[in-house]
Amino acid sequence: MEKIKALTITYLTKASYASLNGSDKEADNISSIKKIRKNDGKDYPYCSSQAIRRALREQLAVMGFELSEGKAGEKEKGAATTLCDPKNYIDDDLFGFMDAKKETVKRTSPVRVSPAIALNPYLGDMDFGTNYMSVSAGGNPNIFETEIHSGFYCGTILIELDRVGEASKGDLYELSLSPEEKTKRVLALCDAIQNLWTVGRQSRFLTDMSPKMVCAAIMPVKNPIFLESVKLKGENDFDAELIKNTAEDFSSQILAHTFGERKGFFDLDHDGFVPIGEAFKEIRNWISEVY
């Protein structure tokens, strides 16, 4: 499989009661969620790509991988960075870094991540809360509200397989990992994607972000072909034909593809879609053959 350059994975998940990603406060006692206004004039919540990347890193740590520790920038007011050691740390390899020294050392992330954008609009729902911590000190309860949302979210992750474990031209560091180590790292990332779990606001708004539908392909080009191909159909289903048509449109650039769904989760079980566990098993088989 020497022609393979990229693996693209688009996933659909559902949050029944969630406040996935905080935004700037509109008022002192209201915690907002991030939203984007689309052409229909409605606001749609989203979980930012930074939050998704952070969630994947944390899941790798849960799986036993040692992460590159953050350190303060050397310049005054310089941004904090990691240890910038992609050879020894999986997150520096997969997610990149930048160390702004006299000569900037950086690695562009081989893992490209889109925000997870809701397919259902925000309807203005709020969670009412009261903080009683100040009462023991003679104060009054602190009343606050948090924006919440219920609906489907869709996101895409594209992995530049030819860049994992390898330095690019012009990089100011050496990196050339063994095929076995590259395979280990990408397989671990796939496990993290299958078990996606955001780390923010989980104490009060525990949410299962793991994929309920996935469409994936390995390709000799780098193109997130399914990124704009997931549309809802009814209240609890998606347009499977649009996904199949997308794969057909790009058949000359697709070396292999798989569609998976949580059987029984949607209104219909779709032809051509295997159980989601089988889809991820197929993805892992591809990765094992790449390097």
C-alpha positions as CSV (number, residue, x, y, z in Angstrom):
1,M,0.0,0.0,0.0
2,E,2.8,2.4,-0.9
3,K,0.3,4.8,-2.7
4,I,-1.6,5.6,0.4
5,K,-1.2,9.2,1.6
6,A,-4.2,9.8,3.8
7,L,-6.9,8.3,5.9
8,T,-10.1,10.4,6.3
9,I,-12.7,9.6,8.9
10,T,-16.0,11.5,9.2
11,Y,-18.2,10.7,12.2
12,L,-21.7,11.5,13.4
13,T,-22.6,11.4,17.0
14,K,-25.5,12.5,19.2
15,A,-25.6,14.6,22.4
16,S,-28.9,14.4,24.2
17,Y,-28.1,17.0,26.9
18,A,-24.8,18.8,26.4
19,S,-22.7,21.9,26.9
20,L,-19.7,20.8,24.9
21,N,-17.5,23.9,24.4
22,G,-17.6,27.2,26.4
23,S,-17.6,30.5,24.7
24,D,-17.2,34.1,25.8
25,K,-19.7,35.0,28.5
26,E,-22.6,37.1,27.4
27,A,-23.4,37.9,31.0
28,D,-21.7,37.3,34.3
29,N,-24.0,34.5,35.4
30,I,-24.5,32.8,31.9
31,S,-22.0,30.3,30.5
32,S,-22.4,30.3,26.8
33,I,-21.5,27.6,24.3
34,K,-19.7,28.2,21.0
35,K,-22.1,28.7,18.0
36,I,-21.9,29.5,14.3
37,R,-24.7,31.2,12.4
38,K,-25.4,29.5,9.1
39,N,-27.2,30.8,6.0
40,D,-30.6,29.9,7.3
41,G,-30.1,32.5,10.0
42,K,-30.0,29.9,12.8
43,D,-27.3,29.3,15.4
44,Y,-25.6,25.9,15.5
45,P,-23.4,24.9,18.4
46,Y,-20.0,23.4,17.8
47,C,-17.1,21.8,19.6
48,S,-14.0,23.5,18.4
49,S,-11.1,21.6,16.7
50,Q,-8.9,22.7,19.6
51,A,-11.2,20.9,22.0
52,I,-11.4,17.8,19.8
53,R,-7.6,17.7,19.6
54,R,-7.3,18.1,23.3
55,A,-9.8,15.3,23.8
56,L,-7.8,13.0,21.6
57,R,-4.5,13.8,23.4
58,E,-6.2,13.1,26.8
59,Q,-7.6,9.8,25.5
60,L,-4.1,8.8,24.5
61,A,-2.9,9.5,28.0
62,V,-5.7,7.4,29.4
63,M,-4.5,4.6,27.1
64,G,-1.1,4.7,28.7
65,F,0.9,7.0,26.4
66,E,3.2,9.5,28.0
67,L,2.4,13.0,26.7
68,S,4.9,15.8,26.0
69,E,4.8,18.1,29.0
70,G,4.1,21.8,28.5
71,K,6.8,24.4,29.3
72,A,6.9,28.2,29.3
73,G,8.2,30.0,26.3
74,E,11.8,31.2,26.4
75,K,10.9,34.7,25.1
76,E,9.2,37.3,27.3
77,K,5.4,36.8,26.8
78,G,6.2,33.9,24.6
79,A,3.6,31.2,24.2
80,A,4.0,28.0,26.1
81,T,4.9,24.9,24.1
82,T,5.6,21.2,24.6
83,L,8.9,19.5,24.8
84,C,9.0,19.4,21.0
85,D,10.2,15.9,20.8
86,P,8.2,13.9,18.2
87,K,10.6,11.0,18.4
88,N,9.7,10.1,22.0
89,Y,6.2,11.6,22.4
90,I,3.2,10.5,20.4
91,D,1.4,13.8,20.7
92,D,4.3,15.9,19.4
93,D,4.4,13.6,16.4
94,L,0.7,13.5,15.7
95,F,-0.4,17.0,16.7
96,G,2.7,19.1,16.0
97,F,4.3,21.9,17.9
98,M,6.1,25.2,17.6
99,D,9.0,26.4,19.7
100,A,9.7,30.1,19.0
101,K,13.4,30.3,19.7
102,K,15.9,32.4,17.8
103,E,15.3,30.0,15.1
104,T,11.7,28.7,15.2
105,V,11.3,25.0,15.4
106,K,7.9,23.7,14.4
107,R,6.1,20.7,13.2
108,T,2.8,20.9,11.2
109,S,0.3,18.5,12.6
110,P,-0.2,15.4,10.4
111,V,-3.6,15.1,12.0
112,R,-6.1,17.6,10.6
113,V,-9.3,18.1,12.7
114,S,-12.5,19.9,11.9
115,P,-14.9,21.2,14.6
116,A,-17.7,18.9,15.5
117,I,-20.7,21.0,14.3
118,A,-24.3,20.4,15.3
119,L,-26.7,19.5,12.6
120,N,-29.6,20.8,14.7
121,P,-29.9,24.5,15.6
122,Y,-29.7,25.9,19.1
123,L,-33.1,26.5,20.5
124,G,-32.3,28.6,23.5
125,D,-32.3,25.9,26.2
126,M,-30.6,26.8,29.5
127,D,-29.6,24.8,32.6
128,F,-30.4,26.6,35.8
129,G,-27.9,26.2,38.6
130,T,-27.1,27.4,42.1
131,N,-23.7,27.5,43.8
132,Y,-24.1,27.2,47.6
133,M,-20.4,27.4,48.4
134,S,-20.6,31.0,49.6
135,V,-23.4,30.3,52.0
136,S,-21.1,28.8,54.7
137,A,-19.1,32.1,54.5
138,G,-22.2,34.1,55.2
139,G,-23.0,35.0,51.6
140,N,-26.0,34.3,49.4
141,P,-26.4,31.4,46.9
142,N,-24.9,32.2,43.5
143,I,-27.4,31.7,40.8
144,F,-26.1,30.9,37.3
145,E,-27.2,29.5,34.0
146,T,-25.5,27.4,31.3
147,E,-26.5,27.1,27.7
148,I,-27.3,23.5,26.7
149,H,-28.1,21.7,23.4
150,S,-29.5,18.4,22.2
151,G,-28.8,17.1,18.7
152,F,-26.4,15.5,16.2
153,Y,-22.8,16.6,15.7
154,C,-20.6,15.8,12.8
155,G,-16.9,16.1,12.5
156,T,-14.0,14.9,10.3
157,I,-10.4,13.9,11.0
158,L,-7.8,13.5,8.2
159,I,-4.5,11.8,9.0
160,E,-1.6,12.4,6.7
161,L,-0.2,8.8,6.9
162,D,2.9,9.6,4.9
163,R,3.9,12.3,7.4
164,V,3.4,10.4,10.7
165,G,6.8,9.6,12.2
166,E,8.7,11.4,9.5
167,A,10.2,14.9,9.3
168,S,9.2,17.1,6.3
169,K,11.6,18.9,4.0
170,G,12.9,22.0,5.8
171,D,12.1,20.7,9.4
172,L,14.9,21.6,11.9
173,Y,14.8,18.2,13.6
174,E,15.4,14.6,12.7
175,L,12.5,12.1,12.7
176,S,12.3,8.7,11.0
177,L,10.4,6.2,13.1
178,S,10.2,2.5,12.4
179,P,7.2,1.1,10.5
180,E,6.2,-0.7,13.7
181,E,6.2,2.5,15.7
182,K,4.2,4.4,13.1
183,T,1.6,1.7,13.0
184,K,1.4,1.7,16.8
185,R,0.8,5.4,16.9
186,V,-1.9,5.6,14.2
187,L,-3.7,2.6,15.6
188,A,-3.7,4.3,19.0
189,L,-5.2,7.4,17.4
190,C,-7.9,5.3,15.8
191,D,-8.8,3.9,19.2
192,A,-8.9,7.4,20.6
193,I,-11.3,8.4,17.8
194,Q,-13.6,5.4,18.4
195,N,-13.7,6.3,22.1
196,L,-13.9,10.1,21.6
197,W,-14.7,11.8,24.9
198,T,-14.5,15.5,25.5
199,V,-12.7,16.7,28.6
200,G,-14.6,20.0,29.2
201,R,-17.7,20.4,31.3
202,Q,-18.1,16.7,31.9
203,S,-18.6,16.9,35.7
204,R,-22.2,18.2,35.2
205,F,-22.8,17.5,31.5
206,L,-21.4,14.0,30.9
207,T,-21.7,13.4,27.2
208,D,-20.9,10.4,25.0
209,M,-19.1,11.8,21.9
210,S,-18.1,8.5,20.5
211,P,-19.1,8.0,16.8
212,K,-22.5,6.5,16.1
213,M,-21.9,6.6,12.4
214,V,-18.6,6.6,10.6
215,C,-17.5,6.8,6.9
216,A,-13.8,6.4,6.2
217,A,-11.5,6.0,3.2
218,I,-7.8,5.6,2.5
219,M,-6.6,7.6,-0.4
220,P,-3.5,8.4,-2.5
221,V,-4.5,12.1,-2.2
222,K,-5.4,14.2,0.8
223,N,-9.0,15.2,0.7
224,P,-11.7,15.0,3.5
225,I,-14.2,13.8,0.9
226,F,-17.0,13.1,3.4
227,L,-16.7,16.4,5.3
228,E,-19.8,18.0,3.7
229,S,-21.6,14.8,2.9
230,V,-23.4,14.0,6.2
231,K,-27.0,15.4,6.3
232,L,-29.8,14.5,8.6
233,K,-32.9,12.8,7.2
234,G,-35.9,13.1,9.5
235,E,-35.5,13.5,13.3
236,N,-33.3,10.4,13.9
237,D,-31.6,9.4,10.7
238,F,-29.0,10.5,8.1
239,D,-28.9,10.5,4.3
240,A,-27.0,7.2,3.6
241,E,-27.4,7.7,-0.2
242,L,-25.5,11.0,-0.1
243,I,-22.5,9.2,1.6
244,K,-22.6,6.4,-0.9
245,N,-22.8,8.8,-3.8
246,T,-19.8,10.7,-2.5
247,A,-17.7,7.5,-2.4
248,E,-18.8,6.7,-6.0
249,D,-17.8,10.2,-7.1
250,F,-14.3,9.8,-5.8
251,S,-14.0,6.1,-6.6
252,S,-10.9,6.7,-8.8
253,Q,-9.1,8.3,-5.8
254,I,-10.3,5.8,-3.1
255,L,-8.2,2.7,-2.5
256,A,-10.6,1.3,0.1
257,H,-13.6,2.6,2.1
258,T,-15.9,1.5,4.8
259,F,-19.2,2.7,6.3
260,G,-20.3,1.8,9.8
261,E,-23.2,2.6,12.1
262,R,-24.4,1.7,15.6
263,K,-27.1,-0.9,14.6
264,G,-30.5,0.0,16.1
265,F,-29.5,3.5,17.0
266,F,-31.0,5.3,14.0
267,D,-34.5,4.9,12.6
268,L,-33.2,2.5,9.9
269,D,-30.3,0.1,9.6
270,H,-28.8,1.0,6.2
271,D,-27.6,-1.3,3.4
272,G,-23.9,-1.1,2.9
273,F,-23.3,0.0,6.5
274,V,-21.6,-2.6,8.8
275,P,-21.7,-2.4,12.6
276,I,-19.4,0.4,13.7
277,G,-17.0,-2.0,15.5
278,E,-16.5,-3.8,12.2
279,A,-15.8,-0.5,10.4
280,F,-13.1,0.4,12.9
281,K,-11.6,-3.1,12.6
282,E,-11.4,-2.6,8.9
283,I,-9.7,0.8,9.4
284,R,-7.2,-0.8,11.7
285,N,-6.5,-3.5,9.1
286,W,-5.7,-0.8,6.5
287,I,-3.3,0.9,8.9
288,S,-1.5,-2.4,9.7
289,E,-0.8,-2.7,5.9
290,V,0.3,0.9,5.2
291,Y,3.8,0.9,6.7
